Amino acid sequence: MENGPINDKERYQRRKKKLREFYAADPDKPTPEELEWSTPILNSLKETAKRYEELEPIAAGGEKRILRALDKRLKRCVAMAHPIKTDTPDDFEQFLREAQLTANLIHPNIVPIYNMGIGKSDTPFFTMELVPGDSLKDIILNLKNGDASYKTQYPLETLLGIFNKVCDAVAYAHSCKVLHLDIKPDNIRVGQFGEVLLCDWGLAHVGLDNNSDGKPETSGLDGEVLNDMTLSGTMKGTPGFMAPEQISGDNKTPKTDIYALGAILYSILTYELPVEGKHTKELLKNTQHGKVIHPRIRRPSRPAPSSLTAVAMKALATSPENRYAGVRELQQDINRYQMGYPTEAEHAGIYTRMILLTQRHRKLSFWLITFMALLAIVMSINLSIIHSEKQTSETNFSLYKEQHEKAARINNELATLSYHAQDVRSYVSAKEMIPVTQQLLDRDDIDYETRLSILAEKARMHFMLQQFNAATSTMEQMPNLGKTETARLKLSRQYAEIKPNDGALLPAEDFARLLSNDAAVNRDLSIFLFFHYTRRAPRIIPEEHINVVAVMLSRLNELDLETIPDLKLTRRPEGYHLNLSHTPYSAYLVTVPLVNRQNILRQLELYSLDISHTPISLTRELRQLKLKELRMVGVSMEPLSMLPWRLQGLGLERLIIGKGEYPDSVIQKIRSKGIEVVEEEYER
């Protein structure tokens, strides 16, 4: 427009135009200034010359699709992400939040972001490292399907290495006050050369810190910009890997990610999700109620190491307070397992610790056993020589006395050597070991700490043999008793009054109460108490023995013992019947270290047994029983190939199962063993 005076007509036209623009404005539509303020990341990008050539799609999810693209500047292939939702600038902004947040998490196990910008059709994109290989989800699926090449390439130790690297990435993110909130196998990429990358930070949340000094953030992790404020109070994540508090919309903490890590460890061990559900709503409900299926029940044919199942179950605790305090504590337990030590989560007993000690020192254990064998041979040879010399020197008393002292000295030295050479002492031979411990205590050259250790062992063995007077006397020689020993001393004094004779046994009712005392008797000690009791009892009456069985079942299945469970044992004309239906017992075999496995139910002399609707799943748990009738409706036994022979070994005449529970081929094999099979209808 040329400069000059403005006449009334031009002034009128300008005012008219302004009024039209004012009345034509949409009040709900943001102004360019408002749009620029609400989308700072989007508006920080400028259109540049075409740098990328899109090649082919790789994957697509709910929020973005991934393409393989060629970076023409750097002459390399990258992974390019485009948003799925493109309706509003807020959709673009949410997409770019993930890129900016991930770019500020610099760690070897977090996918690096290379670039972001505006592409064709004014659609934003970002590029990241392209990792050839599989997702952890693909690896687990192939292992579940029995792919031989994947089994060779991904043994448990390799999978734990992958898991450890994921934990490293999450621990680093937590140190930056970032929660991932969508950790799952599908978001973990495993390269061909050991690369492990945690991807998809679209649901991540940045902790908001108030800077007291007023200085601006320099790390790029600005929670005011990067957090999606529309997620507040809503449920976002993947069912099966979401923590209960994530489903209910409660406050999310680093322990929310620890739950997801526990679910990944569970999937590595079982190839399944921790909870079951016919549909998503049921799956989420079971998660909130903490209905996590124990890994050994989930996959009985391929039982996972108990150390790792304990770690997974602790990380999957319903209440965040019962989970690991942090990712590093979870990793430390995994490292303990890999180094052959018991994990903190499993609360390992003495038997487990002894086995792990032997496995950690295989060579030392081999040489120790070899040494003990040679020692036994030398002892036999020496005793043989002494016996021969004794016979030939009967006429010479002095020579006989000299040889007798020599034999006593050798026996004493061998006993001392035998006691100290065993890292693993068997309480099976407690009766024979007690004189050895006393022989050692009679020596003058034993230091104070060793004497206390021997006294503790001697007291424990007296207690196992129900020698309560001797146990009391031994423990009273020990200063500064611990909490467990104090409870055991109190119990020994109490039962010494009930049974003054150390050579006798407690009545079954009192013995059951003794076994159920959690303060003084742990699971390992209860096994040896039970072993020696059943070994020495002259006659076991099933009606009296049932309480002992009830306590041992709870001990063996690691259930809480507030009171002695009430088992339904009845006597029928044909014999005893035990009803265990709808009980939580899945294990009946107690392992006695260095001896054998003993079935807890064997002494009940059962004619019939009902184990319907119980979690028992292994046929081996029925070993050593002699039954005529077995009812197991709603029970899935494995392995199926062993079931007909196992039932035949019971002496079974009649079997009752649920209709349709077992293949016809298996039922025919059972009938071919002369066993009547009854299929019973029931509501599942």
C-alpha positions as CSV (number, residue, x, y, z in Angstrom):
1,M,0.0,0.0,0.0
2,E,1.3,3.4,-0.8
3,N,1.8,5.9,2.0
4,G,-0.6,8.8,2.0
5,P,-3.7,10.2,3.8
6,I,-6.5,7.7,4.5
7,N,-9.9,8.9,3.5
8,D,-13.2,8.1,5.2
9,K,-14.1,5.3,2.8
10,E,-10.8,3.4,3.3
11,R,-11.1,3.8,7.1
12,Y,-14.7,2.4,6.9
13,Q,-13.6,-0.7,4.8
14,R,-10.8,-1.5,7.3
15,R,-13.2,-1.4,10.3
16,K,-15.7,-3.5,8.4
17,K,-13.0,-6.2,7.7
18,K,-11.9,-6.2,11.4
19,L,-15.5,-6.7,12.6
20,R,-16.0,-9.6,10.1
21,E,-12.9,-11.3,11.4
22,F,-14.0,-10.8,15.0
23,Y,-17.5,-12.3,14.5
24,A,-16.3,-15.1,12.3
25,A,-13.8,-16.4,14.9
26,D,-14.4,-19.8,16.5
27,P,-14.1,-19.5,20.3
28,D,-13.3,-23.2,20.7
29,K,-10.5,-23.2,18.2
30,P,-7.1,-22.3,19.8
31,T,-5.3,-19.3,18.4
32,P,-1.9,-19.9,16.7
33,E,-0.3,-18.4,19.8
34,E,-2.2,-20.8,22.1
35,L,-1.3,-23.8,19.8
36,E,2.3,-22.9,19.9
37,W,2.3,-22.6,23.7
38,S,0.6,-26.0,24.2
39,T,2.9,-27.9,21.8
40,P,6.4,-26.7,22.5
41,I,8.2,-29.9,21.2
42,L,6.2,-30.0,17.9
43,N,6.8,-26.3,17.2
44,S,10.5,-26.6,18.0
45,L,11.0,-28.7,14.8
46,K,11.4,-27.2,11.4
47,E,10.9,-28.9,8.0
48,T,14.2,-29.9,6.5
49,A,15.2,-31.5,3.2
50,K,14.1,-35.1,2.8
51,R,16.7,-37.1,4.7
52,Y,15.0,-40.5,5.0
53,E,13.8,-43.1,2.6
54,E,11.1,-45.3,4.1
55,L,11.6,-49.0,3.1
56,E,9.3,-51.5,4.7
57,P,7.2,-51.8,7.9
58,I,8.6,-53.7,10.9
59,A,5.9,-53.5,13.6
60,A,2.8,-51.6,14.7
61,G,1.2,-51.1,18.1
62,G,-1.6,-49.1,19.7
63,E,0.4,-45.8,19.6
64,K,2.9,-46.0,16.8
65,R,4.1,-47.9,13.8
66,I,7.7,-48.7,13.1
67,L,9.4,-48.7,9.6
68,R,12.8,-49.6,8.4
69,A,14.2,-46.5,6.8
70,L,17.5,-45.5,5.1
71,D,19.3,-42.5,6.5
72,K,20.7,-40.9,3.3
73,R,23.0,-38.6,5.2
74,L,24.7,-41.3,7.3
75,K,24.1,-44.2,4.8
76,R,22.7,-46.5,7.4
77,C,19.3,-48.2,8.1
78,V,17.4,-47.0,11.2
79,A,14.0,-47.7,12.8
80,M,11.6,-44.9,12.1
81,A,8.5,-44.4,14.2
82,H,5.3,-42.6,13.1
83,P,2.2,-42.0,15.3
84,I,-0.9,-44.0,14.8
85,K,-3.2,-41.3,16.2
86,T,-3.0,-38.2,14.0
87,D,-6.3,-36.4,14.7
88,T,-5.0,-33.5,16.8
89,P,-1.8,-31.7,17.7
90,D,-2.0,-33.2,21.2
91,D,-1.7,-36.7,19.6
92,F,1.6,-35.5,17.9
93,E,2.8,-34.0,21.2
94,Q,2.2,-37.2,23.1
95,F,4.1,-39.1,20.4
96,L,7.0,-36.7,20.6
97,R,7.1,-36.8,24.4
98,E,8.2,-40.4,24.2
99,A,11.0,-39.5,21.8
100,Q,12.3,-36.6,23.9
101,L,12.1,-38.6,27.1
102,T,13.9,-41.7,25.6
103,A,16.6,-39.5,24.1
104,N,17.5,-38.2,27.5
105,L,17.9,-41.7,29.0
106,I,21.4,-42.6,27.9
107,H,22.2,-46.2,28.8
108,P,23.6,-49.2,26.8
109,N,20.3,-51.1,27.4
110,I,17.9,-48.3,26.4
111,V,17.2,-47.8,22.8
112,P,19.0,-44.7,21.6
113,I,17.1,-41.9,19.7
114,Y,18.9,-40.5,16.7
115,N,16.6,-37.7,15.4
116,M,13.1,-36.4,15.3
117,G,11.3,-34.1,12.9
118,I,8.3,-33.4,10.7
119,G,7.9,-35.6,7.7
120,K,5.5,-35.8,4.8
121,S,1.9,-34.7,5.4
122,D,3.2,-32.6,8.3
123,T,3.4,-35.8,10.4
124,P,6.1,-36.0,13.1
125,F,8.5,-38.9,13.3
126,F,11.6,-40.0,15.2
127,T,14.4,-42.4,14.4
128,M,16.2,-44.8,16.6
129,E,18.6,-47.7,16.5
130,L,17.6,-50.7,14.3
131,V,18.4,-53.9,16.2
132,P,18.2,-57.1,14.1
133,G,16.9,-60.0,16.2
134,D,13.9,-61.0,18.2
135,S,11.8,-59.5,20.9
136,L,11.9,-61.4,24.2
137,K,8.2,-62.3,23.6
138,D,9.2,-64.1,20.3
139,I,12.0,-65.9,22.2
140,I,9.7,-67.1,24.9
141,L,7.0,-68.2,22.4
142,N,9.6,-70.2,20.4
143,L,10.9,-71.9,23.6
144,K,7.3,-72.7,24.6
145,N,6.7,-74.3,21.2
146,G,9.8,-76.5,21.7
147,D,12.0,-74.9,18.9
148,A,15.3,-76.8,19.3
149,S,17.5,-74.0,17.9
150,Y,16.1,-71.5,20.4
151,K,16.6,-74.0,23.3
152,T,20.2,-74.3,22.3
153,Q,20.6,-70.5,21.8
154,Y,18.7,-69.4,24.9
155,P,19.3,-71.6,28.0
156,L,18.2,-70.4,31.4
157,E,21.6,-68.7,32.1
158,T,21.4,-66.7,28.9
159,L,17.8,-65.6,29.6
160,L,18.8,-64.5,33.1
161,G,21.6,-62.5,31.5
162,I,19.0,-60.7,29.3
163,F,16.8,-60.2,32.3
164,N,19.8,-58.7,34.2
165,K,20.4,-56.2,31.4
166,V,16.8,-55.1,31.5
167,C,17.1,-54.6,35.2
168,D,20.2,-52.4,34.6
169,A,18.1,-50.2,32.2
170,V,15.2,-49.9,34.7
171,A,17.5,-49.2,37.6
172,Y,19.2,-46.4,35.6
173,A,15.8,-45.0,34.7
174,H,14.7,-45.0,38.3
175,S,17.9,-43.2,39.2
176,C,16.7,-40.5,36.8
177,K,13.3,-40.6,38.5
178,V,11.6,-42.1,35.5
179,L,9.1,-45.0,35.7
180,H,8.6,-47.1,32.5
181,L,5.1,-48.5,33.4
182,D,4.9,-50.8,30.4
183,I,7.7,-53.3,30.8
184,K,6.9,-56.5,29.0
185,P,8.7,-59.0,26.7
186,D,7.3,-57.4,23.6
187,N,9.2,-54.2,24.5
188,I,12.6,-55.9,25.0
189,R,14.7,-56.3,21.8
190,V,17.4,-59.0,21.8
191,G,20.1,-58.6,19.1
192,Q,22.1,-61.3,17.4
193,F,25.3,-60.3,19.2
194,G,24.1,-59.9,22.8
195,E,22.5,-56.5,22.5
196,V,19.5,-56.0,24.9
197,L,17.4,-52.9,24.5
198,L,14.4,-51.8,26.5
199,C,12.0,-49.9,24.2
200,D,8.6,-48.1,24.1
201,W,8.7,-45.5,26.8
202,G,5.3,-44.1,25.7
203,L,3.7,-44.6,29.1
204,A,6.8,-43.5,31.1
205,H,6.3,-41.0,34.0
206,V,8.9,-38.5,35.2
207,G,9.0,-37.6,38.8
208,L,8.4,-33.9,39.4
209,D,11.1,-32.3,41.6
210,N,10.9,-28.7,42.9
211,N,14.2,-27.0,42.4
212,S,14.9,-25.0,45.5
213,D,17.5,-22.9,43.8
214,G,15.2,-21.9,41.0
215,K,17.7,-23.0,38.3
216,P,16.2,-24.5,35.1
217,E,16.5,-28.2,34.4
218,T,19.4,-29.1,32.2
219,S,18.9,-32.9,31.7
220,G,15.9,-32.6,29.4
221,L,13.7,-34.6,31.7
222,D,11.2,-32.0,32.5
223,G,8.1,-33.6,34.0
224,E,5.9,-30.6,33.3
225,V,6.5,-31.2,29.6
226,L,7.1,-34.9,29.3
227,N,4.4,-36.3,31.5
228,D,1.1,-37.0,29.8
229,M,-1.3,-35.2,32.1
230,T,-4.3,-37.0,30.5
231,L,-3.1,-40.2,32.1
232,S,-3.7,-39.1,35.7
233,G,-6.1,-41.5,37.4
234,T,-6.5,-43.7,34.3
235,M,-5.3,-47.3,33.7
236,K,-2.6,-47.8,31.1
237,G,-0.4,-50.8,30.6
238,T,-0.4,-54.4,29.5
239,P,-2.6,-56.9,31.4
240,G,-0.5,-59.6,33.0
241,F,2.4,-57.3,33.5
242,M,0.6,-54.4,35.3
243,A,0.9,-54.2,39.1
244,P,-2.4,-54.1,41.1
245,E,-1.9,-50.4,42.0
246,Q,-1.4,-49.6,38.2
247,I,-4.9,-51.2,37.6
248,S,-6.6,-49.4,40.4
249,G,-5.1,-46.0,39.4
250,D,-3.3,-45.6,42.8
251,N,0.1,-43.9,43.2
252,K,2.8,-45.5,41.0
253,T,6.3,-46.0,42.4
254,P,9.5,-47.8,41.3
255,K,7.9,-50.9,42.9
256,T,5.3,-50.8,40.1
257,D,8.1,-51.5,37.6
258,I,9.5,-54.2,39.9
259,Y,6.2,-56.1,39.7
260,A,6.5,-56.0,35.8
261,L,10.1,-57.3,36.1
262,G,8.8,-60.1,38.4
263,A,6.2,-61.0,35.7
264,I,9.0,-61.1,33.0
265,L,11.1,-63.4,35.2
266,Y,8.0,-65.6,35.8
267,S,7.5,-65.8,32.0
268,I,11.1,-66.8,31.5
269,L,10.6,-69.6,34.0
270,T,7.2,-70.9,32.9
271,Y,6.6,-69.4,29.4
272,E,3.2,-68.2,30.8
273,L,1.7,-65.1,32.5
274,P,1.6,-65.1,36.3
275,V,-2.2,-64.9,36.4
276,E,-5.0,-66.5,34.4
277,G,-8.2,-65.1,33.0
278,K,-10.7,-66.0,30.3
279,H,-10.9,-62.3,29.3
280,T,-9.1,-59.1,30.1
281,K,-11.5,-58.1,32.8
282,E,-11.0,-61.4,34.7
283,L,-7.2,-61.2,34.2
284,L,-7.1,-57.7,35.8
285,K,-9.4,-58.8,38.6
286,N,-7.2,-61.8,39.4
287,T,-4.2,-59.5,39.4
288,Q,-5.7,-57.1,41.9
289,H,-6.6,-60.0,44.2
290,G,-3.1,-61.4,44.0
291,K,-4.1,-64.7,42.4
292,V,-0.6,-65.5,41.1
293,I,-0.2,-69.2,40.3
294,H,3.0,-70.6,41.7
295,P,5.5,-71.4,38.9
296,R,5.9,-75.0,40.0
297,I,2.1,-75.6,39.8
298,R,2.0,-73.7,36.5
299,R,4.6,-75.9,34.8
300,P,5.1,-79.2,36.8
301,S,6.7,-81.1,33.9
302,R,9.5,-78.5,33.8
303,P,9.9,-77.3,37.4
304,A,11.8,-74.0,37.7
305,P,14.6,-73.7,40.3
306,S,13.0,-73.0,43.7
307,S,15.5,-70.1,44.3
308,L,14.2,-68.3,41.2
309,T,10.5,-69.0,41.8
310,A,10.9,-67.4,45.2
311,V,12.5,-64.3,43.6
312,A,9.6,-64.0,41.1
313,M,6.9,-64.5,43.7
314,K,8.4,-61.8,46.0
315,A,8.6,-59.3,43.1
316,L,5.0,-60.2,42.2
317,A,3.7,-59.5,45.7
318,T,0.2,-57.9,45.7
319,S,1.3,-55.2,48.2
320,P,4.2,-53.0,47.1
321,E,5.6,-53.1,50.7
322,N,6.2,-56.9,50.3
323,R,8.2,-56.5,47.0
324,Y,11.9,-55.8,46.7
325,A,12.9,-52.3,47.9
326,G,14.6,-51.6,44.6
327,V,15.8,-53.1,41.3
328,R,19.3,-53.6,42.7
329,E,18.0,-55.8,45.5
330,L,16.2,-57.9,42.9
331,Q,19.4,-58.2,40.8
332,Q,21.4,-59.2,43.9
333,D,19.1,-62.1,44.4
334,I,19.5,-63.2,40.8
335,N,23.3,-62.9,41.1
336,R,23.2,-65.0,44.3
337,Y,21.4,-67.8,42.4
338,Q,23.9,-67.6,39.5
339,M,26.9,-67.8,41.8
340,G,25.4,-70.8,43.6
341,Y,24.2,-69.1,46.8
342,P,20.7,-69.2,48.3
343,T,18.5,-66.2,47.5
344,E,17.2,-64.0,50.2
345,A,13.6,-64.5,48.9
346,E,13.6,-68.3,49.4
347,H,14.6,-68.4,53.2
348,A,16.7,-71.5,52.5
349,G,17.0,-74.1,55.2
350,I,20.1,-76.1,56.2
351,Y,19.5,-78.8,53.6
352,T,19.2,-76.4,50.7
353,R,22.3,-74.5,51.9
354,M,24.3,-77.8,52.2
355,I,23.3,-78.8,48.6
356,L,24.3,-75.4,47.2
357,L,27.6,-75.5,49.1
358,T,28.4,-78.9,47.6
359,Q,27.5,-77.6,44.1
360,R,29.7,-74.5,44.5
361,H,32.7,-76.6,45.5
362,R,32.3,-79.7,43.3
363,K,36.0,-80.5,43.2
364,L,36.5,-79.9,46.9
365,S,33.4,-82.1,47.6
366,F,34.8,-84.9,45.3
367,W,38.2,-84.8,47.0
368,L,36.5,-84.7,50.5
369,I,34.4,-87.7,49.7
370,T,37.4,-89.5,48.3
371,F,39.4,-88.6,51.4
372,M,36.7,-89.9,53.7
373,A,36.5,-93.1,51.7
374,L,40.3,-93.6,52.0
375,L,40.1,-92.7,55.6
376,A,37.5,-95.4,56.2
377,I,39.7,-97.9,54.4
378,V,42.7,-96.9,56.5
379,M,40.5,-97.1,59.6
380,S,39.3,-100.6,58.6
381,I,42.9,-101.7,58.0
382,N,44.1,-100.3,61.3
383,L,41.3,-101.8,63.2
384,S,42.0,-105.1,61.5
385,I,45.7,-104.9,62.4
386,I,44.8,-104.0,66.0
387,H,42.4,-106.9,66.3
388,S,45.0,-109.3,64.9
389,E,47.6,-108.0,67.3
390,K,45.2,-108.2,70.1
391,Q,44.5,-111.9,69.5
392,T,48.2,-112.7,69.4
393,S,49.1,-110.7,72.5
394,E,46.4,-112.1,74.9
395,T,49.1,-113.7,77.0
396,N,51.0,-110.4,77.3
397,F,48.9,-107.9,79.2
398,S,51.3,-105.0,78.7
399,L,51.3,-105.5,75.0
400,Y,47.5,-105.8,75.0
401,K,47.1,-102.6,77.0
402,E,49.5,-100.8,74.6
403,Q,47.5,-101.9,71.5
404,H,44.2,-101.0,73.2
405,E,45.4,-97.5,73.9
406,K,46.6,-97.3,70.3
407,A,43.2,-98.3,69.0
408,A,41.5,-95.7,71.3
409,R,43.9,-93.0,70.1
410,I,43.3,-93.8,66.5
411,N,39.5,-93.9,67.0
412,N,39.6,-90.6,68.8
413,E,41.6,-88.9,66.1
414,L,39.5,-90.4,63.4
415,A,36.3,-89.2,65.1
416,T,37.7,-85.7,65.4
417,L,38.8,-85.7,61.8
418,S,35.5,-87.1,60.7
419,Y,33.5,-84.4,62.5
420,H,35.6,-81.5,61.3
421,A,36.1,-82.8,57.7
422,Q,32.4,-82.9,57.0
423,D,30.9,-79.7,55.7
424,V,27.7,-81.6,55.5
425,R,26.6,-83.6,58.5
426,S,23.7,-86.0,58.3
427,Y,21.3,-86.0,61.1
428,V,20.0,-89.4,60.0
429,S,22.8,-90.9,62.1
430,A,22.1,-88.6,65.1
431,K,22.2,-91.5,67.6
432,E,25.7,-92.5,66.4
433,M,27.0,-88.9,66.2
434,I,26.1,-88.0,69.8
435,P,29.0,-90.1,71.3
436,V,31.4,-88.5,68.8
437,T,30.4,-85.0,69.8
438,Q,30.8,-86.0,73.5
439,Q,34.2,-87.4,72.8
440,L,35.2,-84.1,71.2
441,L,33.8,-82.1,74.1
442,D,36.0,-84.2,76.5
443,R,39.1,-83.0,74.8
444,D,41.1,-80.1,76.3
445,D,42.5,-78.7,73.1
446,I,39.2,-77.5,71.5
447,D,38.8,-73.7,71.3
448,Y,35.8,-71.9,72.8
449,E,33.9,-71.2,69.5
450,T,34.3,-74.8,68.3
451,R,33.1,-76.1,71.7
452,L,29.9,-73.9,71.4
453,S,29.3,-75.2,67.8
454,I,29.6,-78.8,69.0
455,L,27.3,-78.2,71.9
456,A,24.7,-76.7,69.6
457,E,24.9,-79.7,67.3
458,K,24.7,-82.1,70.2
459,A,21.6,-80.3,71.6
460,R,19.9,-80.4,68.2
461,M,20.5,-84.1,67.8
462,H,19.2,-84.9,71.4
463,F,16.1,-82.8,70.5
464,M,15.6,-84.8,67.2
465,L,15.7,-88.1,69.2
466,Q,13.2,-86.7,71.8
467,Q,15.9,-86.9,74.5
468,F,14.6,-83.8,76.2
469,N,16.5,-84.1,79.4
470,A,19.8,-84.5,77.6
471,A,18.9,-81.6,75.2
472,T,18.1,-79.4,78.2
473,S,21.3,-80.2,80.0
474,T,23.3,-79.5,76.8
475,M,21.6,-76.2,76.0
476,E,22.1,-75.0,79.6
477,Q,25.9,-75.2,79.0
478,M,25.5,-72.7,76.1
479,P,25.6,-68.9,77.0
480,N,23.7,-66.3,75.0
481,L,21.2,-68.5,73.4
482,G,19.4,-67.1,70.3
483,K,15.7,-66.7,70.0
484,T,15.2,-70.2,68.4
485,E,17.5,-71.9,70.9
486,T,15.7,-70.2,73.8
487,A,12.3,-71.4,72.5
488,R,13.8,-74.9,72.0
489,L,15.2,-75.0,75.6
490,K,11.8,-74.0,77.0
491,L,10.1,-76.7,74.9
492,S,12.7,-79.3,76.1
493,R,12.0,-78.5,79.7
494,Q,8.3,-78.8,79.2
495,Y,8.4,-82.1,77.4
496,A,11.0,-83.5,79.8
497,E,8.3,-83.3,82.5
498,I,5.7,-85.0,80.2
499,K,8.3,-87.7,79.2
500,P,11.0,-88.1,81.9
501,N,12.5,-91.2,80.1
502,D,14.8,-90.1,77.3
503,G,14.5,-93.5,75.7
504,A,10.7,-93.3,75.3
505,L,8.7,-91.5,72.7
506,L,6.0,-88.8,73.1
507,P,2.4,-89.8,72.6
508,A,1.2,-88.9,69.0
509,E,-0.9,-86.0,70.2
510,D,2.0,-84.4,72.1
511,F,4.4,-85.1,69.2
512,A,2.0,-83.3,66.8
513,R,2.0,-80.2,69.1
514,L,5.8,-80.3,69.2
515,L,6.0,-80.4,65.4
516,S,3.6,-77.4,65.1
517,N,5.7,-75.1,67.3
518,D,7.0,-72.5,64.8
519,A,9.2,-70.8,67.3
520,A,11.4,-73.9,68.0
521,V,10.8,-76.2,65.1
522,N,11.5,-75.1,61.5
523,R,10.7,-77.2,58.3
524,D,14.1,-79.0,58.2
525,L,14.1,-79.9,61.9
526,S,10.5,-81.2,61.6
527,I,11.6,-83.6,58.8
528,F,14.2,-85.2,61.0
529,L,11.9,-85.3,64.0
530,F,9.3,-87.1,61.9
531,F,12.0,-89.5,60.4
532,H,13.3,-90.6,63.8
533,Y,9.8,-90.8,65.3
534,T,8.4,-93.1,62.5
535,R,11.6,-95.1,62.6
536,R,11.4,-95.8,66.3
537,A,7.7,-96.0,67.1
538,P,6.8,-99.6,67.9
539,R,3.2,-99.3,66.6
540,I,1.4,-96.4,64.9
541,I,-2.4,-96.1,65.4
542,P,-3.9,-94.1,62.4
543,E,-6.5,-92.4,64.6
544,E,-3.7,-91.0,66.8
545,H,-1.2,-90.5,64.1
546,I,-3.5,-88.3,61.9
547,N,-2.6,-85.1,63.7
548,V,1.1,-85.8,63.1
549,V,0.3,-86.2,59.4
550,A,-1.7,-83.0,59.4
551,V,1.2,-81.0,60.8
552,M,3.7,-82.6,58.4
553,L,1.5,-81.9,55.4
554,S,1.4,-78.2,56.3
555,R,5.2,-78.2,56.9
556,L,5.9,-79.9,53.6
557,N,3.6,-77.6,51.6
558,E,5.0,-74.5,53.5
559,L,1.6,-73.4,54.9
560,D,1.1,-71.3,58.0
561,L,0.5,-73.3,61.2
562,E,-1.7,-71.4,63.6
563,T,-3.5,-74.6,64.7
564,I,-3.2,-78.2,63.9
565,P,-5.3,-78.8,60.7
566,D,-8.3,-81.1,61.1
567,L,-8.0,-84.0,58.6
568,K,-11.0,-86.2,57.8
569,L,-9.9,-89.7,58.6
570,T,-12.8,-92.2,59.0
571,R,-12.8,-96.0,59.7
572,R,-15.1,-98.0,57.4
573,P,-15.8,-101.7,57.4
574,E,-13.3,-102.2,54.6
575,G,-10.6,-100.0,56.1
576,Y,-9.5,-96.4,56.7
577,H,-10.6,-93.6,54.4
578,L,-8.9,-90.2,54.2
579,N,-10.7,-87.2,52.6
580,L,-8.3,-84.6,51.4
581,S,-10.6,-83.0,48.8
582,H,-10.5,-79.2,48.5
583,T,-7.3,-79.0,50.6
584,P,-4.2,-77.0,49.6
585,Y,-1.8,-79.9,49.7
586,S,0.2,-80.7,46.5
587,A,3.1,-82.6,48.1
588,Y,3.0,-85.8,50.2
589,L,6.7,-87.0,49.9
590,V,9.1,-85.8,52.5
591,T,12.8,-85.9,51.4
592,V,15.1,-87.3,54.1
593,P,18.6,-86.1,53.2
594,L,21.0,-88.8,52.3
595,V,18.4,-91.6,52.8
596,N,15.2,-91.6,50.7
597,R,11.8,-90.1,50.2
598,Q,9.0,-91.1,52.6
599,N,5.3,-90.7,51.9
600,I,3.7,-88.9,54.9
601,L,0.4,-90.8,54.4
602,R,2.0,-94.3,54.4
603,Q,1.6,-95.1,58.1
604,L,-2.2,-94.4,57.9
605,E,-2.8,-97.9,56.3
606,L,-5.4,-96.3,54.0
607,Y,-8.0,-98.4,52.1
608,S,-9.3,-95.3,50.2
609,L,-8.2,-91.8,49.5
610,D,-10.0,-88.7,48.1
611,I,-7.7,-86.0,46.6
612,S,-10.3,-84.3,44.4
613,H,-10.0,-80.6,43.7
614,T,-6.5,-80.3,45.2
615,P,-3.4,-78.8,43.5
616,I,-1.5,-82.2,43.4
617,S,-0.1,-82.6,39.9
618,L,2.8,-85.1,40.0
619,T,2.2,-88.9,40.0
620,R,5.3,-89.4,42.1
621,E,3.5,-88.0,45.2
622,L,1.5,-91.2,45.3
623,R,4.6,-93.4,45.7
624,Q,4.7,-95.9,48.6
625,L,1.0,-95.8,49.2
626,K,-1.2,-99.0,49.2
627,L,-4.7,-98.2,48.2
628,K,-7.8,-100.0,46.9
629,E,-9.8,-96.9,46.0
630,L,-8.7,-93.5,44.8
631,R,-10.9,-90.5,44.0
632,M,-9.3,-87.6,42.1
633,V,-12.0,-85.6,40.4
634,G,-10.7,-82.2,39.2
635,V,-7.1,-83.3,39.4
636,S,-4.6,-83.2,36.5
637,M,-1.8,-85.7,37.0
638,E,1.5,-85.6,35.1
639,P,3.2,-87.3,33.4
640,L,0.3,-89.2,31.8
641,S,2.7,-91.9,30.5
642,M,3.5,-92.9,34.1
643,L,-0.1,-92.8,35.5
644,P,-1.3,-96.4,34.6
645,W,1.9,-97.9,36.1
646,R,1.8,-95.7,39.2
647,L,-1.8,-96.6,39.9
648,Q,-1.0,-100.3,39.4
649,G,1.8,-100.0,41.9
650,L,-0.7,-98.8,44.5
651,G,-2.6,-102.1,44.3
652,L,-5.6,-100.0,43.2
653,E,-8.9,-101.7,42.3
654,R,-11.1,-98.6,41.7
655,L,-10.4,-95.1,40.3
656,I,-12.8,-92.2,40.2
657,I,-12.0,-89.3,37.9
658,G,-13.9,-86.4,36.4
659,K,-15.6,-87.0,33.0
660,G,-13.4,-85.8,30.1
661,E,-10.4,-85.1,32.3
662,Y,-8.1,-87.7,30.8
663,P,-7.6,-89.0,27.2
664,D,-9.4,-92.2,26.3
665,S,-6.1,-93.8,25.5
666,V,-4.9,-93.3,29.1
667,I,-8.1,-94.6,30.6
668,Q,-7.9,-97.7,28.5
669,K,-4.3,-98.3,29.7
670,I,-5.5,-97.9,33.3
671,R,-8.3,-100.4,32.7
672,S,-5.9,-102.8,31.1
673,K,-4.1,-103.0,34.5
674,G,-7.3,-104.5,36.0
675,I,-8.5,-101.2,37.6
676,E,-12.1,-100.2,37.4
677,V,-12.4,-96.6,36.1
678,V,-15.5,-94.5,37.0
679,E,-15.9,-91.1,35.2
680,E,-17.9,-88.7,37.3
681,E,-19.8,-85.6,36.1
682,Y,-19.0,-82.4,38.0
683,E,-19.4,-78.7,37.5
684,R,-16.1,-77.1,36.6
